Amino acid sequence: MSNMGLWRSVEKTNPAHTKEVNFGRKITAIDPYRQIENATEQFGPAGEGWGWEVKRVDHLPTNEVCVLISMWHGAGVGRIEQWGQASLYIDKAEKRKDTDCMKKATTDGITKCLSLLGFNADIFLGKFDDNKYIQQAKKEFGAFTLDDNAKAWIEIARVAPERLEEITNQAYRAFIKKEAKI
């Protein structure tokens, strides 16, 4: 494998595995379990072909928890370390504690480690800010999103499944059937 072999094999993201998140600005977030699935595909099961260790936990004065993740893959000789963080609260008033904050911070650290190996690099490189890139990726992956049109078809399919014949695109029809669970 060339130096860029792994990167090239994991850099593109299926738009169906993303969602837009608004943290004061819109960003595209990758489903972290898809990243874990992709890492498992590349390296083998977590704990055998790759894995991570929480090296340090810090609590910030901003009411966030930070964890230093040390990730390994292959023989485990080389390691990548990155910080993950999460809020201790689920509301801005800081009245409701987030009991999943450690899990979220750990997941954030794993995602950051995987990104340094090239996983979903197109998102981190800002390519998902370009609608043309997203449309091309959708074609490449045959991905469909749960937009308003799809949601309407799902409802139609649940009450009148015979109407699915109106959808001429076979792949889109299969997507709607799967989402409608029929």
C-alpha positions in Angstrom: 0.0 0.0 0.0 1.4 3.4 -0.9 1.6 6.1 1.7 -1.8 7.4 0.6 -3.4 4.0 0.1 -5.4 4.0 3.3 -6.3 7.7 3.0 -7.6 7.3 -0.6 -9.7 4.2 0.4 -11.5 6.0 3.3 -11.6 9.7 2.3 -15.0 9.8 0.6 -18.2 10.0 2.7 -21.6 8.6 1.8 -23.9 11.6 2.2 -26.5 9.2 3.7 -24.2 8.8 6.7 -24.1 12.6 7.5 -26.3 15.2 9.1 -26.1 18.9 9.3 -25.5 20.3 12.8 -25.8 23.9 13.8 -23.3 25.1 16.5 -23.6 28.8 15.6 -22.6 27.8 12.1 -23.7 24.9 10.1 -21.3 21.9 9.8 -21.6 18.4 8.4 -21.2 15.7 10.9 -20.4 12.1 10.1 -22.2 9.3 11.9 -19.4 8.1 14.3 -20.6 4.5 14.2 -20.1 4.5 10.4 -16.6 5.6 11.1 -16.2 2.7 13.5 -17.7 0.4 11.0 -15.3 1.6 8.3 -12.3 1.3 10.7 -13.4 -2.3 11.4 -13.6 -2.9 7.7 -10.0 -1.6 7.2 -8.3 -3.0 10.3 -10.4 -5.7 11.8 -12.5 -5.8 15.0 -12.0 -3.1 17.6 -9.7 -4.4 20.2 -7.9 -6.7 17.8 -7.0 -4.8 14.6 -7.4 -1.4 16.1 -8.5 0.3 19.3 -8.1 3.2 21.6 -7.3 4.0 25.2 -8.4 7.0 27.3 -5.1 8.5 28.5 -6.3 11.5 30.4 -9.5 13.3 31.5 -9.7 17.0 32.2 -12.5 19.2 33.3 -12.4 22.7 31.8 -13.6 25.9 33.5 -16.1 26.1 30.5 -18.0 23.1 32.0 -16.7 20.7 29.4 -14.9 17.4 29.8 -11.9 16.6 27.6 -10.5 13.2 27.1 -7.1 12.4 25.5 -7.6 9.4 23.2 -4.7 7.3 22.1 -5.7 5.2 19.1 -3.7 2.3 17.5 -4.1 0.1 14.5 -2.3 -2.8 13.0 0.5 -4.0 15.2 -0.2 -1.2 17.6 3.3 0.2 17.4 2.2 3.7 16.1 -0.3 5.7 18.0 -2.4 8.8 17.2 -3.5 11.0 20.0 -6.3 13.5 19.9 -8.5 15.3 22.4 -12.3 14.8 22.4 -14.6 17.1 24.3 -18.2 17.4 25.3 -20.3 19.7 27.5 -21.2 18.5 31.0 -24.7 19.9 30.4 -27.4 19.4 27.8 -28.9 22.9 28.1 -27.4 26.4 27.9 -28.6 27.2 31.3 -26.4 24.4 32.7 -29.2 23.0 34.8 -29.5 19.5 33.2 -26.3 17.3 33.4 -25.4 15.3 30.4 -24.9 11.7 31.7 -23.4 10.8 28.3 -20.7 13.5 28.3 -17.8 11.0 28.8 -19.1 8.8 26.0 -19.6 11.8 23.7 -16.1 13.1 24.4 -14.6 9.7 23.8 -16.4 9.3 20.5 -15.3 12.8 19.5 -11.7 11.9 20.2 -12.0 8.6 18.2 -13.5 10.5 15.3 -10.6 13.0 15.4 -8.0 10.2 15.5 -9.6 8.5 12.5 -9.8 11.8 10.6 -6.0 12.0 10.8 -5.8 8.7 8.9 -8.1 10.1 6.2 -11.5 8.7 7.3 -14.1 11.0 5.9 -11.5 13.5 4.9 -13.8 15.1 2.4 -15.9 16.5 5.3 -12.9 17.7 7.2 -11.5 19.3 4.1 -14.7 21.3 3.6 -15.8 19.6 0.5 -19.3 19.1 2.0 -19.7 22.9 1.9 -20.0 22.6 -1.9 -23.5 21.5 -3.1 -22.0 20.2 -6.4 -19.6 17.9 -4.5 -22.5 16.6 -2.4 -24.6 15.9 -5.4 -21.8 14.1 -7.1 -21.2 12.0 -3.9 -24.9 11.1 -3.8 -24.7 9.9 -7.4 -21.5 7.9 -6.6 -22.9 6.3 -3.5 -26.5 6.0 -4.8 -27.4 7.8 -1.6 -30.7 9.3 -0.9 -31.6 11.6 2.0 -34.6 11.9 4.2 -35.7 15.2 2.8 -39.3 16.5 2.8 -40.1 14.7 -0.5 -38.8 11.3 0.8 -40.7 11.8 4.1 -43.9 12.4 2.1 -43.3 9.2 0.0 -42.7 7.2 3.1 -46.1 8.3 4.6 -47.8 7.5 1.2 -46.1 4.1 1.1 -47.3 3.2 4.6 -51.0 3.9 3.7 -51.0 3.0 0.0 -47.9 0.9 -0.9 -49.3 0.3 -4.4 -48.5 4.0 -5.1 -44.8 3.2 -5.0 -45.1 2.1 -8.6 -45.3 5.8 -9.4 -41.6 6.2 -8.5 -39.7 5.4 -11.7 -36.3 5.3 -10.2 -35.9 1.8 -8.9 -33.1 2.7 -6.4 -35.2 5.5 -4.9 -38.3 3.2 -4.7 -36.2 0.6 -2.8 -34.9 3.4 -0.5 -38.5 4.5 0.3 -39.6 0.9 0.8 -36.8 0.3 3.2 -37.4 3.6 5.2 -41.2 2.8 5.3 -40.3 -0.7 6.6 -42.6 -2.4 4.1 
